[in-house]
Amino acid sequence: MTVQGTRIDDLAGTVLPIGRDRVFTIGRLGDLRLDHNPRLHRRLLTVFWHDRMWWMENVGQWIPVRVSSPAAGLSHILGPGDTMVVNREETRLVFDAGETTYELALFVDLSPRPQPEVAELLDGTTTDGPGALNAEQIQLLLALCEPMLRNAGVSLSAIPSTGEIAERLGWSTAKVGRKLDYLCLKLGEAGVPGLLADGGRPASTRRADLAEWAMATKVVTPADLVAIDRLLTTSH
């Protein structure tokens, strides 16, 4: 079947039209039902027409989505809670849920038309995820991500070493290592990719993957840096 106009393609044989009169949902229980993966949100993404433009929103809690434009050669991360205008006729969406990587192609009709009403979303069963983090885990993530949070132009290559994190937090390097091991195990088992290698061992790139996940999902933000500054002022 050939579908014209705005549509979503799961690149596995399913192509569904997206109308301008309601919100289209993507996820485990969305209009596009990807599969029964419990690591995948019931509703991860919504696509909708508003104010004479197409929009996409990440309505999940901890799964970032890499959004790219094949024509423009550009890509960025759409983190949980983020909304963006879709201004390219073709957009590729890539995200991980547990050990499964999903790739979708979104095609949009960019011609102007009237604004639709937003439809109510469905409920469903709960999604397996990493759950709450404790205070020391947040402190660890803040110290890990601090260079990038303080300066948006700094790349992940600026991630501090274990020793630098220990000095920043006033911990021993052994404590940093233990905390990092446990946090990667906790998040890796909850489906965050890149943190565990085969057999559950820590992955070699875990610090970079952990930092990217923490910032993309807004577990830590620049606004949180005041917390680490206050902690260090009172403890040193």
Salt bridges, closest charged atoms under 4 A:
ASP31 OD2 - ARG22 NH1 3.21
ASP82 OD1 - LYS218 NZ 2.38
GLU90 OE2 - ARG92 NE 3.01
GLU103 OE2 - ARG92 NH1 3.14
ASP109 OD2 - ARG20 NH2 3.58
ASP109 OD2 - ARG113 NH2 3.40
GLU136 OE2 - LYS175 NZ 3.00
GLU136 OE1 - LYS179 NZ 2.70
GLU146 OE2 - ARG150 NE 2.84
GLU146 OE2 - ARG168 NH2 2.62
ASP181 OD1 - ARG206 NH1 2.63
GLU212 OE2 - ARG66 NH2 3.26
ASP229 OD1 - ARG150 NH2 2.80
ASP229 OD1 - ARG168 NH2 3.53
